[in-house]
Amino acid sequence: MLERGEVANSWRRERWDSLRLLTPNWQSRLPGLAYDGPDPDGYMAMGEVIDFIERFARVTAAPVRTGTEVTSVRRTDDGYRVTTGSGEIECRTVVIASGACNRPTVPGFAPAVPASVEQFTPFDYRGPEKLPEGGVLVVGASATGVQLAAELQRSGRPVTLAVGEHTRLPRLYRGKDILWWMDASGVWDQRYDEIDDLTRARRLPSPQLAGTPERSTLDLNALTALGVTLVGRWAAVRDGRALFSGGLRNVFALADLKLERLLDTFDAWAGDGTGERFEPTRAPDKPRLQLDLTSGEIRSVVWATGFRPEYHWLDVPVVDDKGHLQHEGGVAASPGLYALGLPVLRRRRSTFIHGIEDDARAVVEHLAGHLA
């Protein structure tokens, strides 16, 4: 096992200080290791996640080579040559477990933002104190965006949130964590070969959730109550002005509709129709369609616009023109090349800590067959 940094490197180096897991602690489990602390319904802080992964490495005696960065993977006659900063490795099979969040995604118009406005990604951001005083424009309303918008607003900075497509979820539903319902009802068990539009499913935005001690819902209504200003998707920069798309009500209505359908699925699984329903997302009467970025109103931009994988080191023709690995349930289009930890790799739970085991068993079974 090759790791470019330390064990749990991305959790140590590429997360903001206050981040907690979105999944409750009882769902944090790996083969042979489950959460055994005093707060099963809580959410691990970053230090706890690092400790958990380090503990798993010790329990399994995993042969991890830390500080070993891979610079190239190439085909050979009977397998692959892996080049690292510490030398080369010849092998018949390779499993890519580098994940889907190696690089923040930033729109192409970011260079047009005036130099007076500082720009940050979730990899740069550590806490509100690192940003200049003044207004903040947070771009993106998935899990990262809503969490950072709330934290910055509570710090005393006026926050504007640019909202595009998003997945609305309550933290609790009928007294249980919403992710308990996803797990128990079988929604997360849906296989990749049972999904009509797999490409879309693999690129859905992460749900609007936060892991707080209060187990509170952090949706757009909660942000509005905090004082966050909502605008439409940031479409362009022109003459120093940020231009936002209209149709915010339609975006809200679609997210609310998808939530209703999901809750109907839970109620049907539970065998009754007595579930609670939530207030529709409140749209501002007249959302702003532009902001003058040269006026001083906005001093910083935080791009919470998603992440992408990074395969610059993969010298095998299995990456499409959008930078995504081509694979079938974790089996890449090159014999002996595999992947784990990608969205909906084999099931909807694939990218969660507890979702890796079933995927890994299937991938390893195929790998063993290949070697045989």
C-alpha positions as CSV (number, residue, x, y, z in Angstrom):
1,M,0.0,0.0,0.0
2,L,1.5,3.3,-1.2
3,E,0.7,6.6,0.6
4,R,2.1,9.9,-0.6
5,G,2.0,11.4,2.9
6,E,1.0,9.9,6.3
7,V,-1.8,7.5,7.1
8,A,-5.0,9.4,6.8
9,N,-3.1,12.1,5.0
10,S,-6.1,13.9,3.3
11,W,-7.9,14.1,6.7
12,R,-4.8,15.7,8.2
13,R,-3.9,18.1,5.4
14,E,-7.0,18.8,3.3
15,R,-9.9,19.5,5.7
16,W,-11.0,22.5,7.6
17,D,-10.6,22.6,11.4
18,S,-14.2,22.3,12.4
19,L,-15.3,19.6,10.0
20,R,-17.1,16.6,11.3
21,L,-18.2,13.4,9.5
22,L,-21.7,13.6,8.0
23,T,-22.3,10.0,9.0
24,P,-23.1,9.1,12.7
25,N,-20.4,7.3,14.6
26,W,-22.3,3.9,14.6
27,Q,-21.9,3.9,10.8
28,S,-18.1,4.4,11.1
29,R,-17.0,0.9,10.7
30,L,-14.4,-1.1,8.7
31,P,-13.8,-4.8,8.6
32,G,-12.9,-5.9,12.1
33,L,-13.2,-2.4,13.5
34,A,-16.2,-0.5,14.6
35,Y,-16.8,2.6,16.7
36,D,-16.8,1.7,20.4
37,G,-16.9,5.1,22.0
38,P,-19.5,6.8,24.3
39,D,-21.4,8.7,21.6
40,P,-22.7,6.4,18.9
41,D,-25.1,9.0,17.6
42,G,-22.5,11.7,17.4
43,Y,-20.2,12.6,14.5
44,M,-16.5,12.2,14.5
45,A,-14.3,15.3,14.5
46,M,-11.2,15.3,12.3
47,G,-8.9,14.2,15.1
48,E,-11.1,11.2,15.8
49,V,-11.3,10.3,12.1
50,I,-7.5,10.3,11.9
51,D,-7.2,8.2,15.1
52,F,-9.8,5.7,13.7
53,I,-8.0,5.2,10.4
54,E,-4.6,4.9,12.2
55,R,-6.1,2.3,14.5
56,F,-7.4,0.3,11.5
57,A,-3.9,0.4,10.0
58,R,-2.5,-1.1,13.2
59,V,-5.3,-3.6,13.7
60,T,-4.9,-5.0,10.2
61,A,-1.1,-4.7,10.2
62,A,-1.5,-3.1,6.7
63,P,1.8,-2.9,4.8
64,V,1.7,0.9,4.3
65,R,4.7,2.6,2.7
66,T,4.2,6.2,3.8
67,G,5.9,9.2,2.2
68,T,5.8,7.3,-1.1
69,E,4.4,9.3,-4.0
70,V,3.4,7.6,-7.2
71,T,4.6,9.5,-10.2
72,S,3.7,7.0,-13.0
73,V,1.7,3.8,-13.6
74,R,2.4,2.2,-17.0
75,R,1.5,-1.1,-18.7
76,T,4.1,-3.8,-19.2
77,D,3.8,-7.1,-21.0
78,D,2.5,-8.9,-17.9
79,G,1.2,-6.2,-15.7
80,Y,2.3,-2.7,-14.5
81,R,5.4,-0.7,-13.6
82,V,4.7,1.7,-10.8
83,T,7.2,4.5,-10.5
84,T,7.5,6.3,-7.1
85,G,9.9,8.7,-5.5
86,S,11.5,5.7,-3.8
87,G,12.0,3.6,-6.9
88,E,10.0,1.3,-9.2
89,I,7.7,-1.6,-8.5
90,E,6.7,-4.3,-11.0
91,C,3.3,-5.9,-10.4
92,R,0.6,-7.8,-12.1
93,T,-2.3,-5.8,-10.7
94,V,-2.9,-2.3,-9.3
95,V,-5.8,-1.0,-7.2
96,I,-6.4,2.7,-7.4
97,A,-7.7,3.9,-4.0
98,S,-6.9,7.6,-4.3
99,G,-10.5,8.6,-4.2
100,A,-12.6,11.2,-6.1
101,C,-11.7,14.3,-4.1
102,N,-8.0,14.9,-5.0
103,R,-8.5,18.5,-6.4
104,P,-11.1,21.2,-5.8
105,T,-13.1,22.1,-8.8
106,V,-13.0,25.9,-9.7
107,P,-14.9,27.4,-12.6
108,G,-13.0,28.6,-15.6
109,F,-14.0,32.3,-15.0
110,A,-12.2,32.4,-11.6
111,P,-9.2,34.3,-13.0
112,A,-11.6,37.1,-14.0
113,V,-12.4,37.8,-10.3
114,P,-10.8,41.1,-9.3
115,A,-7.5,40.8,-7.6
116,S,-8.9,42.7,-4.6
117,V,-11.0,39.7,-3.8
118,E,-9.2,36.8,-2.2
119,Q,-10.1,33.3,-3.4
120,F,-10.1,30.1,-1.3
121,T,-11.0,26.5,-1.9
122,P,-11.9,23.9,0.8
123,F,-8.2,22.8,0.7
124,D,-7.1,26.4,1.5
125,Y,-9.8,27.1,4.1
126,R,-9.1,26.3,7.8
127,G,-11.4,28.7,9.6
128,P,-13.0,32.2,9.5
129,E,-10.0,33.8,11.1
130,K,-7.9,33.1,7.9
131,L,-10.2,35.2,5.7
132,P,-10.1,39.0,5.5
133,E,-12.7,40.9,7.3
134,G,-15.8,41.8,5.3
135,G,-18.3,40.0,3.1
136,V,-17.8,36.5,1.8
137,L,-19.3,34.9,-1.3
138,V,-19.6,31.2,-0.9
139,V,-20.2,29.3,-4.2
140,G,-22.0,26.0,-4.0
141,A,-24.7,24.8,-1.7
142,S,-23.8,21.1,-1.2
143,A,-22.5,19.8,2.2
144,T,-19.3,21.9,2.1
145,G,-20.9,25.1,1.0
146,V,-23.7,25.1,3.5
147,Q,-21.3,24.2,6.4
148,L,-18.8,27.0,5.5
149,A,-21.6,29.5,4.9
150,A,-23.0,28.8,8.4
151,E,-19.6,29.0,10.1
152,L,-18.6,32.2,8.3
153,Q,-22.0,33.9,9.0
154,R,-21.7,33.0,12.7
155,S,-18.2,34.5,12.8
156,G,-19.7,37.9,12.0
157,R,-19.0,38.1,8.3
158,P,-21.9,38.8,6.0
159,V,-22.3,35.8,3.7
160,T,-23.8,35.5,0.3
161,L,-24.4,31.9,-0.9
162,A,-24.6,31.2,-4.7
163,V,-26.9,28.2,-5.0
164,G,-27.1,25.7,-7.9
165,E,-28.4,22.2,-8.0
166,H,-28.4,20.6,-4.6
167,T,-29.7,17.7,-2.5
168,R,-31.8,18.7,0.5
169,L,-32.0,16.4,3.5
170,P,-33.1,16.9,7.1
171,R,-30.7,15.7,9.7
172,L,-33.4,13.7,11.5
173,Y,-36.5,12.1,10.2
174,R,-39.2,10.6,12.5
175,G,-36.7,10.6,15.3
176,K,-33.8,8.9,13.6
177,D,-30.8,10.1,11.7
178,I,-31.7,10.5,8.0
179,L,-28.7,8.2,7.1
180,W,-30.3,5.5,9.3
181,W,-33.2,5.6,6.9
182,M,-30.9,5.4,3.9
183,D,-29.3,2.4,5.4
184,A,-32.2,0.5,6.8
185,S,-34.6,1.0,3.9
186,G,-32.1,-0.3,1.4
187,V,-31.6,2.9,-0.6
188,W,-27.9,2.7,-0.1
189,D,-27.8,-0.9,-1.3
190,Q,-28.9,-0.1,-4.8
191,R,-26.3,-1.5,-7.2
192,Y,-24.7,0.5,-10.0
193,D,-26.1,-1.9,-12.6
194,E,-29.7,-1.1,-11.3
195,I,-29.4,2.6,-11.8
196,D,-30.9,4.1,-15.0
197,D,-28.6,7.1,-15.3
198,L,-25.4,5.9,-13.7
199,T,-23.3,8.9,-14.9
200,R,-25.7,11.3,-13.3
201,A,-25.8,9.3,-10.1
202,R,-22.1,9.3,-9.8
203,R,-22.0,13.1,-10.1
204,L,-24.9,14.1,-7.8
205,P,-24.0,16.8,-5.3
206,S,-23.4,15.7,-1.7
207,P,-26.4,16.2,0.6
208,Q,-26.9,19.3,2.7
209,L,-25.9,17.8,6.0
210,A,-23.7,18.7,8.9
211,G,-22.5,16.6,11.8
212,T,-23.3,18.8,14.8
213,P,-23.7,17.8,18.5
214,E,-27.2,19.2,18.3
215,R,-28.0,17.0,15.3
216,S,-29.6,20.0,13.7
217,T,-30.7,20.4,10.1
218,L,-28.6,22.7,8.0
219,D,-30.6,23.5,4.9
220,L,-31.2,26.7,3.0
221,N,-34.0,27.7,5.3
222,A,-31.7,27.4,8.3
223,L,-29.1,29.5,6.5
224,T,-31.6,32.2,5.7
225,A,-32.6,32.2,9.4
226,L,-28.9,32.8,10.3
227,G,-28.9,35.8,7.9
228,V,-27.2,34.3,4.9
229,T,-28.2,35.9,1.6
230,L,-29.2,33.5,-1.2
231,V,-28.5,34.1,-4.9
232,G,-28.6,31.9,-8.0
233,R,-25.8,29.9,-9.6
234,W,-22.8,32.0,-10.4
235,A,-22.7,32.1,-14.1
236,A,-20.0,34.5,-15.2
237,V,-17.9,37.5,-14.3
238,R,-18.3,40.6,-16.5
239,D,-16.6,44.0,-16.0
240,G,-15.8,43.1,-12.4
241,R,-19.4,42.0,-11.6
242,A,-20.5,38.5,-10.6
243,L,-23.6,37.5,-12.6
244,F,-26.0,35.0,-11.1
245,S,-28.6,33.0,-12.9
246,G,-32.3,33.5,-12.3
247,G,-34.8,30.7,-11.6
248,L,-33.9,30.2,-8.0
249,R,-37.5,29.2,-7.1
250,N,-37.3,26.4,-9.7
251,V,-34.0,25.2,-8.3
252,F,-35.6,25.1,-4.8
253,A,-38.8,23.4,-6.0
254,L,-36.8,20.6,-7.7
255,A,-34.7,19.9,-4.5
256,D,-37.9,20.0,-2.4
257,L,-39.6,17.5,-4.8
258,K,-36.7,15.1,-4.7
259,L,-36.8,15.3,-0.9
260,E,-40.5,14.5,-0.9
261,R,-40.0,11.5,-3.1
262,L,-37.2,10.1,-0.9
263,L,-39.4,10.5,2.2
264,D,-42.2,8.7,0.5
265,T,-39.8,5.9,-0.2
266,F,-38.9,5.7,3.5
267,D,-42.6,5.8,4.5
268,A,-43.4,3.0,2.0
269,W,-40.6,0.9,3.5
270,A,-41.9,1.5,7.0
271,G,-45.3,0.4,5.9
272,D,-47.2,3.6,6.7
273,G,-47.8,7.1,5.5
274,T,-47.5,8.9,8.7
275,G,-44.2,10.6,8.1
276,E,-43.5,14.2,8.7
277,R,-43.0,16.7,5.9
278,F,-40.9,19.9,5.9
279,E,-41.5,23.5,5.0
280,P,-40.7,24.3,1.4
281,T,-37.4,26.1,0.8
282,R,-38.1,29.9,1.2
283,A,-36.9,31.9,-1.8
284,P,-36.0,35.6,-1.4
285,D,-38.6,37.9,-2.9
286,K,-36.1,39.6,-5.3
287,P,-32.8,37.7,-5.4
288,R,-29.8,39.7,-6.6
289,L,-28.7,38.9,-10.1
290,Q,-25.3,40.6,-9.8
291,L,-22.7,41.8,-7.4
292,D,-20.1,44.4,-7.9
293,L,-16.9,42.7,-6.9
294,T,-14.9,46.0,-7.0
295,S,-17.1,47.8,-4.5
296,G,-15.6,46.2,-1.4
297,E,-18.8,44.5,-0.4
298,I,-17.2,41.1,-1.1
299,R,-13.7,40.6,0.2
300,S,-13.3,36.9,-0.3
301,V,-14.7,34.1,-2.4
302,V,-14.9,30.5,-1.2
303,W,-15.3,28.0,-4.0
304,A,-17.3,25.1,-2.6
305,T,-17.9,23.9,-6.2
306,G,-17.0,20.2,-5.7
307,F,-13.9,18.1,-6.2
308,R,-12.4,16.0,-8.9
309,P,-10.0,13.0,-9.1
310,E,-6.4,13.5,-10.2
311,Y,-4.9,10.9,-12.5
312,H,-2.0,12.8,-14.0
313,W,0.3,9.9,-12.9
314,L,-1.8,7.3,-14.6
315,D,-0.2,6.5,-18.0
316,V,-2.8,4.0,-19.0
317,P,-5.6,5.0,-21.5
318,V,-8.6,4.5,-19.0
319,V,-9.4,8.1,-18.2
320,D,-12.1,9.9,-20.2
321,D,-12.0,13.5,-21.6
322,K,-13.5,14.8,-18.4
323,G,-10.9,13.3,-16.2
324,H,-13.0,10.4,-14.9
325,L,-11.7,6.8,-14.6
326,Q,-13.5,4.4,-17.0
327,H,-14.5,1.3,-15.1
328,E,-17.3,-1.2,-14.6
329,G,-18.0,-1.7,-10.9
330,G,-14.4,-0.9,-10.0
331,V,-12.9,-3.0,-12.9
332,A,-11.0,-0.7,-15.2
333,A,-10.8,-1.1,-19.0
334,S,-7.2,-2.4,-18.7
335,P,-6.6,-6.0,-17.4
336,G,-5.4,-6.1,-13.8
337,L,-6.3,-2.4,-13.1
338,Y,-9.0,-1.8,-10.4
339,A,-10.5,1.1,-8.4
340,L,-12.1,1.6,-5.0
341,G,-13.6,4.6,-3.2
342,L,-15.3,6.2,-6.2
343,P,-18.9,7.4,-6.2
344,V,-21.5,4.6,-6.7
345,L,-18.6,2.3,-7.6
346,R,-20.8,-0.7,-7.0
347,R,-23.5,0.6,-4.6
348,R,-24.8,4.0,-3.6
349,R,-22.9,3.7,-0.3
350,S,-19.5,3.3,-2.0
351,T,-17.9,6.6,-0.9
352,F,-18.8,6.2,2.8
353,I,-16.4,4.7,5.3
354,H,-18.7,1.8,6.0
355,G,-19.6,1.3,2.4
356,I,-16.2,0.1,1.2
357,E,-16.3,-3.5,2.5
358,D,-18.8,-5.0,0.0
359,D,-17.1,-3.1,-2.9
360,A,-13.7,-4.3,-1.8
361,R,-14.8,-8.0,-1.5
362,A,-16.2,-7.9,-5.1
363,V,-13.2,-6.1,-6.5
364,V,-10.8,-8.5,-4.8
365,E,-12.7,-11.5,-6.0
366,H,-12.3,-10.3,-9.6
367,L,-8.6,-9.5,-9.0
368,A,-8.0,-13.0,-7.6
369,G,-9.7,-14.5,-10.6
370,H,-7.5,-12.4,-12.9
371,L,-4.3,-13.6,-11.1
372,A,-5.5,-17.2,-11.3
